[in-house]
Structures are given as C-alpha cells and as structure tokens.
Amino acid sequence: MTQRIQKILSARGVASRRSAEEMITAGRVTVNGRVAMLGESADPDIDRILVDGKELPSTPGSVYIMLHKPRGYVTTLSDEKGRKTVADLVKDCGQRVYPVGRLDYDSEGLLLLTNDGEFANAMMHPKHRVEKTYAVWVSGYREEATALLKQPIELDGYKIRPPKVQLIRSEGNKALYHVTIGEGRNRQVRRMCAHAGMEVVRLKRIREGKLELGNLPLGKWRYLTEREIAEL
C-alpha cells in the first residue's frame, strides 16, 4: 500500500515522523536508487527504500514504554554535546524507540517512548489535549502566588488555557504544587511559576492522561499494559 515515506519510516521504528521528514529533507533517504523528496509516497512492499544506504528494518512489534526520567538526561536519541540521553536508559528494551514529547534536561518523571509513530503523533497533537500533571517544588512562595499561577497567561504569542493548580503544602517561602496543563509550550510550567514570582527548584511529571508514574524507580522503565495503552 502506498504511503508517505515519513509515515513508513515512523511505522518501521526508524524515527519519529518529524525526524523522518528531516532525514528526507537532508537527502538521507532513497527510493529505488533515487533520492526521495519530502511529501513523496512509496509502497514498502514493492519499492526499495534505504536510509543512509541501509534497508529498512522489518515491521517491528509495537513497543510502549514508561520511563522514570532522572534529571541530567536529554530527551533525544543522541546529543551533539555528548550529554546523557534517555536512549541510554532504555537500550535494553530490544527495539529502537523514541520519546513521545519532551522533558527538560533539569526535569524528571514520567516519559513515554515508543516505536509506534501513529500513537506518538496522536499523543503529541494539540487537538487531543492530553493533560499532564507535574509536582512542582518552588521557592519565593507567598499567598497571592497561587492565584497568579492559575492565570491563563500568554506564552510565545499564545494564550494558554487555565491550568489546574493545587497547593499541596507550604512552609515559609517554599511550597509544593500539583500543576496540570493541557499544552506543552517550551518550559511552560517554569515560565508560569516565574510569572507568579516563584522559582522552580524541582519539577517532576507524575501523570500523563490517565497514566500515573506511581512507584516506578528513578531511571527505570516498564512496558505499558494493554489497558493503559487503550486508555491513552
């Protein structure tokens, strides 16, 4: 069946669809000996598709992983600066998987990885509004900060939807919040806290959709259950 080439690469676990588009644009993909063009379609059962001169892997079984990402890891498969990546933590899963969304280098918590491009795209698409909850430790707390944190501020020319904010506890100028957002603007929670006059000391994603991090140890991963996948 004829499909867009980036969709084929994603389905075969080569890369996310966005990364596959970059590979095509860079001239790294050929179809029947000819450099592929972005937007071009092919039939993986008939056409010979190569990435960097290598055959595509056979269709892998779909893999869905939840990782408890530590701080100090970048959410990429490789890093030009030589920093540790989340790929190092899941290399024993037996498949090439890639992150669904991102967590900052200094953030920790729940991170999904998969080789299912359709699943990844659905999870990241803005129209699906998959809610994510973060435990946020802050300094600079004061009583009026909570009301400010709940405001739907403008980020990058976009007015965010009102976040769900729960003050878990406070002591002096320090506090712990649970913050739930439906978007994923760059460093959104940190910027929301800065707008409220607070600095994030620690940021941990604890829930995505109905999926909770639970007691998964730091730096470890596990497969999602069929029920969890269906709920997502």
C-alpha positions as YAML, in Angstrom:
chain: A
units: angstrom
residues:
- id: 1
  name: MET
  ca: [0.00, 0.00, 0.00]
- id: 2
  name: THR
  ca: [1.32, 3.43, -0.96]
- id: 3
  name: GLN
  ca: [2.06, 5.75, 1.96]
- id: 4
  name: ARG
  ca: [4.01, 8.91, 2.64]
- id: 5
  name: ILE
  ca: [7.67, 7.98, 3.13]
- id: 6
  name: GLN
  ca: [7.93, 9.66, 6.53]
- id: 7
  name: LYS
  ca: [4.97, 7.56, 7.70]
- id: 8
  name: ILE
  ca: [6.70, 4.40, 6.50]
- id: 9
  name: LEU
  ca: [9.91, 5.25, 8.37]
- id: 10
  name: SER
  ca: [7.94, 6.01, 11.51]
- id: 11
  name: ALA
  ca: [5.97, 2.76, 11.30]
- id: 12
  name: ARG
  ca: [9.20, 0.78, 10.92]
- id: 13
  name: GLY
  ca: [10.64, 2.33, 14.07]
- id: 14
  name: VAL
  ca: [13.39, 4.25, 12.25]
- id: 15
  name: ALA
  ca: [12.45, 7.64, 13.70]
- id: 16
  name: SER
  ca: [9.52, 9.80, 14.68]
- id: 17
  name: ARG
  ca: [7.64, 11.26, 11.74]
- id: 18
  name: ARG
  ca: [9.15, 14.71, 12.31]
- id: 19
  name: SER
  ca: [12.69, 13.27, 12.42]
- id: 20
  name: ALA
  ca: [11.90, 11.21, 9.32]
- id: 21
  name: GLU
  ca: [10.92, 14.38, 7.48]
- id: 22
  name: GLU
  ca: [14.28, 15.90, 8.43]
- id: 23
  name: MET
  ca: [16.06, 12.78, 7.12]
- id: 24
  name: ILE
  ca: [14.22, 13.08, 3.81]
- id: 25
  name: THR
  ca: [14.97, 16.81, 3.52]
- id: 26
  name: ALA
  ca: [18.65, 16.07, 4.21]
- id: 27
  name: GLY
  ca: [18.75, 13.61, 1.31]
- id: 28
  name: ARG
  ca: [19.40, 10.58, 3.50]
- id: 29
  name: VAL
  ca: [16.50, 8.55, 2.09]
- id: 30
  name: THR
  ca: [16.39, 6.91, -1.33]
- id: 31
  name: VAL
  ca: [13.58, 5.10, -3.15]
- id: 32
  name: ASN
  ca: [14.64, 2.67, -5.86]
- id: 33
  name: GLY
  ca: [18.04, 4.35, -6.06]
- id: 34
  name: ARG
  ca: [16.73, 7.88, -6.32]
- id: 35
  name: VAL
  ca: [16.89, 10.49, -3.54]
- id: 36
  name: ALA
  ca: [13.43, 10.83, -2.02]
- id: 37
  name: MET
  ca: [11.58, 14.14, -1.83]
- id: 38
  name: LEU
  ca: [9.55, 15.35, 1.12]
- id: 39
  name: GLY
  ca: [5.87, 14.61, 0.53]
- id: 40
  name: GLU
  ca: [6.64, 11.69, -1.79]
- id: 41
  name: SER
  ca: [4.84, 8.36, -1.36]
- id: 42
  name: ALA
  ca: [6.05, 4.80, -1.83]
- id: 43
  name: ASP
  ca: [4.96, 1.21, -1.27]
- id: 44
  name: PRO
  ca: [7.25, -0.51, 1.26]
- id: 45
  name: ASP
  ca: [6.23, -3.92, -0.09]
- id: 46
  name: ILE
  ca: [7.31, -3.04, -3.64]
- id: 47
  name: ASP
  ca: [9.77, -0.15, -3.54]
- id: 48
  name: ARG
  ca: [13.33, -0.39, -2.19]
- id: 49
  name: ILE
  ca: [13.64, 2.26, 0.50]
- id: 50
  name: LEU
  ca: [17.04, 2.93, 2.05]
- id: 51
  name: VAL
  ca: [18.07, 5.23, 4.89]
- id: 52
  name: ASP
  ca: [21.76, 6.15, 4.82]
- id: 53
  name: GLY
  ca: [22.21, 3.29, 2.35]
- id: 54
  name: LYS
  ca: [20.66, 0.68, 4.68]
- id: 55
  name: GLU
  ca: [17.50, -1.35, 4.25]
- id: 56
  name: LEU
  ca: [14.55, -0.59, 6.48]
- id: 57
  name: PRO
  ca: [14.03, -2.96, 9.39]
- id: 58
  name: SER
  ca: [11.16, -5.39, 9.09]
- id: 59
  name: THR
  ca: [7.98, -4.20, 10.73]
- id: 60
  name: PRO
  ca: [8.64, -4.39, 14.48]
- id: 61
  name: GLY
  ca: [6.11, -5.26, 17.11]
- id: 62
  name: SER
  ca: [4.76, -2.12, 18.72]
- id: 63
  name: VAL
  ca: [6.50, -1.22, 21.97]
- id: 64
  name: TYR
  ca: [5.17, 1.21, 24.56]
- id: 65
  name: ILE
  ca: [7.42, 2.13, 27.48]
- id: 66
  name: MET
  ca: [7.12, 4.36, 30.52]
- id: 67
  name: LEU
  ca: [10.44, 5.68, 31.83]
- id: 68
  name: HIS
  ca: [11.09, 7.47, 35.10]
- id: 69
  name: LYS
  ca: [13.49, 10.03, 33.64]
- id: 70
  name: PRO
  ca: [16.11, 11.42, 36.02]
- id: 71
  name: ARG
  ca: [17.44, 14.95, 35.87]
- id: 72
  name: GLY
  ca: [20.61, 15.33, 33.81]
- id: 73
  name: TYR
  ca: [19.36, 13.45, 30.72]
- id: 74
  name: VAL
  ca: [18.27, 14.99, 27.42]
- id: 75
  name: THR
  ca: [15.10, 13.75, 25.77]
- id: 76
  name: THR
  ca: [16.70, 12.76, 22.46]
- id: 77
  name: LEU
  ca: [18.26, 9.64, 20.98]
- id: 78
  name: SER
  ca: [21.65, 11.33, 20.55]
- id: 79
  name: ASP
  ca: [23.23, 14.59, 21.64]
- id: 80
  name: GLU
  ca: [25.87, 16.61, 19.83]
- id: 81
  name: LYS
  ca: [27.19, 17.89, 23.17]
- id: 82
  name: GLY
  ca: [27.85, 14.39, 24.45]
- id: 83
  name: ARG
  ca: [25.28, 14.59, 27.24]
- id: 84
  name: LYS
  ca: [23.49, 11.52, 28.56]
- id: 85
  name: THR
  ca: [20.26, 10.73, 26.71]
- id: 86
  name: VAL
  ca: [17.10, 8.81, 27.58]
- id: 87
  name: ALA
  ca: [18.11, 6.30, 24.90]
- id: 88
  name: ASP
  ca: [20.89, 5.16, 27.27]
- id: 89
  name: LEU
  ca: [18.27, 4.21, 29.85]
- id: 90
  name: VAL
  ca: [16.05, 2.08, 27.56]
- id: 91
  name: LYS
  ca: [18.66, 0.48, 25.28]
- id: 92
  name: ASP
  ca: [17.88, -2.96, 26.71]
- id: 93
  name: CYS
  ca: [14.22, -2.88, 25.58]
- id: 94
  name: GLY
  ca: [15.05, -4.73, 22.35]
- id: 95
  name: GLN
  ca: [13.62, -2.15, 19.94]
- id: 96
  name: ARG
  ca: [14.53, 1.29, 18.67]
- id: 97
  name: VAL
  ca: [12.10, 3.57, 20.49]
- id: 98
  name: TYR
  ca: [11.87, 7.33, 20.58]
- id: 99
  name: PRO
  ca: [10.39, 9.81, 23.06]
- id: 100
  name: VAL
  ca: [6.77, 10.95, 22.96]
- id: 101
  name: GLY
  ca: [7.17, 14.64, 23.70]
- id: 102
  name: ARG
  ca: [9.90, 16.05, 25.91]
- id: 103
  name: LEU
  ca: [11.07, 16.65, 29.43]
- id: 104
  name: ASP
  ca: [13.67, 19.33, 30.07]
- id: 105
  name: TYR
  ca: [17.25, 18.38, 30.95]
- id: 106
  name: ASP
  ca: [16.63, 19.58, 34.52]
- id: 107
  name: SER
  ca: [13.20, 17.95, 34.83]
- id: 108
  name: GLU
  ca: [12.33, 14.40, 35.82]
- id: 109
  name: GLY
  ca: [9.43, 11.99, 35.89]
- id: 110
  name: LEU
  ca: [7.12, 10.19, 33.51]
- id: 111
  name: LEU
  ca: [8.27, 9.95, 29.90]
- id: 112
  name: LEU
  ca: [6.71, 7.73, 27.24]
- id: 113
  name: LEU
  ca: [8.76, 6.08, 24.50]
- id: 114
  name: THR
  ca: [7.51, 4.01, 21.58]
- id: 115
  name: ASN
  ca: [8.21, 2.76, 18.07]
- id: 116
  name: ASP
  ca: [4.57, 3.37, 17.09]
- id: 117
  name: GLY
  ca: [4.61, 6.59, 15.09]
- id: 118
  name: GLU
  ca: [0.83, 6.88, 14.88]
- id: 119
  name: PHE
  ca: [0.50, 6.58, 18.64]
- id: 120
  name: ALA
  ca: [3.24, 9.16, 19.20]
- id: 121
  name: ASN
  ca: [1.69, 11.65, 16.80]
- id: 122
  name: ALA
  ca: [-1.75, 11.24, 18.37]
- id: 123
  name: MET
  ca: [-0.35, 11.80, 21.86]
- id: 124
  name: MET
  ca: [1.54, 14.94, 20.83]
- id: 125
  name: HIS
  ca: [-1.11, 16.51, 18.59]
- id: 126
  name: PRO
  ca: [-2.59, 19.66, 20.18]
- id: 127
  name: LYS
  ca: [-6.17, 18.73, 19.27]
- id: 128
  name: HIS
  ca: [-6.11, 15.75, 21.63]
- id: 129
  name: ARG
  ca: [-5.16, 17.90, 24.64]
- id: 130
  name: VAL
  ca: [-3.61, 15.11, 26.69]
- id: 131
  name: GLU
  ca: [-3.34, 16.54, 30.20]
- id: 132
  name: LYS
  ca: [-0.07, 16.28, 32.09]
- id: 133
  name: THR
  ca: [0.35, 16.76, 35.83]
- id: 134
  name: TYR
  ca: [3.57, 17.93, 37.45]
- id: 135
  name: ALA
  ca: [4.76, 18.04, 41.05]
- id: 136
  name: VAL
  ca: [6.44, 21.43, 41.32]
- id: 137
  name: TRP
  ca: [8.67, 22.46, 44.21]
- id: 138
  name: VAL
  ca: [9.17, 26.24, 44.29]
- id: 139
  name: SER
  ca: [10.89, 28.98, 46.25]
- id: 140
  name: GLY
  ca: [9.61, 32.54, 46.52]
- id: 141
  name: TYR
  ca: [6.15, 31.37, 47.61]
- id: 142
  name: ARG
  ca: [3.65, 33.82, 49.07]
- id: 143
  name: GLU
  ca: [-0.12, 33.53, 49.49]
- id: 144
  name: GLU
  ca: [-1.07, 35.54, 46.40]
- id: 145
  name: ALA
  ca: [1.23, 33.44, 44.19]
- id: 146
  name: THR
  ca: [-1.33, 30.66, 43.86]
- id: 147
  name: ALA
  ca: [-3.90, 32.95, 42.26]
- id: 148
  name: LEU
  ca: [-1.25, 34.26, 39.87]
- id: 149
  name: LEU
  ca: [-0.20, 30.72, 38.95]
- id: 150
  name: LYS
  ca: [-3.80, 29.90, 37.95]
- id: 151
  name: GLN
  ca: [-3.94, 32.75, 35.44]
- id: 152
  name: PRO
  ca: [-4.05, 31.81, 31.71]
- id: 153
  name: ILE
  ca: [-1.01, 33.87, 30.69]
- id: 154
  name: GLU
  ca: [0.35, 34.43, 27.20]
- id: 155
  name: LEU
  ca: [3.42, 32.44, 26.13]
- id: 156
  name: ASP
  ca: [5.09, 32.84, 22.73]
- id: 157
  name: GLY
  ca: [2.10, 34.82, 21.47]
- id: 158
  name: TYR
  ca: [-0.32, 32.08, 22.57]
- id: 159
  name: LYS
  ca: [-2.72, 32.37, 25.50]
- id: 160
  name: ILE
  ca: [-2.60, 29.12, 27.43]
- id: 161
  name: ARG
  ca: [-5.73, 27.51, 28.82]
- id: 162
  name: PRO
  ca: [-6.29, 27.99, 32.56]
- id: 163
  name: PRO
  ca: [-4.11, 25.41, 34.36]
- id: 164
  name: LYS
  ca: [-5.35, 23.30, 37.26]
- id: 165
  name: VAL
  ca: [-3.34, 24.25, 40.33]
- id: 166
  name: GLN
  ca: [-3.38, 22.54, 43.72]
- id: 167
  name: LEU
  ca: [-1.28, 23.77, 46.62]
- id: 168
  name: ILE
  ca: [-0.11, 20.62, 48.40]
- id: 169
  name: ARG
  ca: [1.84, 22.28, 51.19]
- id: 170
  name: SER
  ca: [3.83, 25.40, 52.01]
- id: 171
  name: GLU
  ca: [6.44, 26.33, 54.58]
- id: 172
  name: GLY
  ca: [7.84, 29.83, 54.69]
- id: 173
  name: ASN
  ca: [8.78, 30.85, 51.16]
- id: 174
  name: LYS
  ca: [8.82, 27.28, 49.85]
- id: 175
  name: ALA
  ca: [5.87, 25.27, 48.53]
- id: 176
  name: LEU
  ca: [4.84, 22.17, 46.62]
- id: 177
  name: TYR
  ca: [2.18, 22.41, 43.92]
- id: 178
  name: HIS
  ca: [0.50, 19.93, 41.61]
- id: 179
  name: VAL
  ca: [0.02, 21.68, 38.26]
- id: 180
  name: THR
  ca: [-1.99, 20.18, 35.40]
- id: 181
  name: ILE
  ca: [-1.71, 21.59, 31.87]
- id: 182
  name: GLY
  ca: [-3.13, 20.58, 28.50]
- id: 183
  name: GLU
  ca: [-0.47, 22.18, 26.34]
- id: 184
  name: GLY
  ca: [3.24, 21.66, 26.05]
- id: 185
  name: ARG
  ca: [4.76, 25.08, 25.42]
- id: 186
  name: ASN
  ca: [8.53, 25.30, 25.86]
- id: 187
  name: ARG
  ca: [9.34, 25.22, 29.62]
- id: 188
  name: GLN
  ca: [5.72, 26.14, 30.25]
- id: 189
  name: VAL
  ca: [5.42, 25.30, 33.94]
- id: 190
  name: ARG
  ca: [8.69, 27.01, 34.79]
- id: 191
  name: ARG
  ca: [7.61, 30.13, 32.94]
- id: 192
  name: MET
  ca: [4.20, 30.08, 34.63]
- id: 193
  name: CYS
  ca: [5.91, 29.97, 38.03]
- id: 194
  name: ALA
  ca: [8.26, 32.80, 37.05]
- id: 195
  name: HIS
  ca: [5.23, 34.90, 36.07]
- id: 196
  name: ALA
  ca: [3.86, 34.26, 39.59]
- id: 197
  name: GLY
  ca: [7.17, 35.42, 41.10]
- id: 198
  name: MET
  ca: [8.41, 31.96, 42.05]
- id: 199
  name: GLU
  ca: [11.42, 29.89, 41.01]
- id: 200
  name: VAL
  ca: [11.15, 26.17, 40.29]
- id: 201
  name: VAL
  ca: [13.51, 24.16, 42.46]
- id: 202
  name: ARG
  ca: [12.38, 20.74, 41.25]
- id: 203
  name: LEU
  ca: [9.94, 19.65, 38.53]
- id: 204
  name: LYS
  ca: [8.58, 16.13, 38.18]
- id: 205
  name: ARG
  ca: [5.92, 14.86, 35.76]
- id: 206
  name: ILE
  ca: [3.71, 12.45, 37.68]
- id: 207
  name: ARG
  ca: [0.80, 11.85, 35.31]
- id: 208
  name: GLU
  ca: [0.01, 11.87, 31.57]
- id: 209
  name: GLY
  ca: [-3.59, 11.29, 30.61]
- id: 210
  name: LYS
  ca: [-4.76, 8.52, 32.95]
- id: 211
  name: LEU
  ca: [-1.26, 7.08, 33.21]
- id: 212
  name: GLU
  ca: [0.48, 7.67, 36.54]
- id: 213
  name: LEU
  ca: [4.18, 7.36, 37.32]
- id: 214
  name: GLY
  ca: [3.41, 5.57, 40.58]
- id: 215
  name: ASN
  ca: [6.34, 3.89, 42.33]
- id: 216
  name: LEU
  ca: [8.47, 3.22, 39.26]
- id: 217
  name: PRO
  ca: [12.09, 3.71, 40.47]
- id: 218
  name: LEU
  ca: [14.13, 6.62, 39.18]
- id: 219
  name: GLY
  ca: [15.98, 5.73, 35.97]
- id: 220
  name: LYS
  ca: [13.95, 2.54, 35.39]
- id: 221
  name: TRP
  ca: [11.35, 1.71, 32.75]
- id: 222
  name: ARG
  ca: [8.50, -0.71, 32.24]
- id: 223
  name: TYR
  ca: [6.15, -1.75, 29.44]
- id: 224
  name: LEU
  ca: [2.66, -0.28, 29.46]
- id: 225
  name: THR
  ca: [-0.19, -2.72, 29.96]
- id: 226
  name: GLU
  ca: [-2.79, -3.25, 27.24]
- id: 227
  name: ARG
  ca: [-5.32, -1.44, 29.38]
- id: 228
  name: GLU
  ca: [-3.03, 1.58, 29.81]
- id: 229
  name: ILE
  ca: [-2.39, 1.75, 26.08]
- id: 230
  name: ALA
  ca: [-6.13, 1.59, 25.35]
- id: 231
  name: GLU
  ca: [-6.85, 4.37, 27.86]
- id: 232
  name: LEU
  ca: [-4.21, 6.62, 26.33]
...
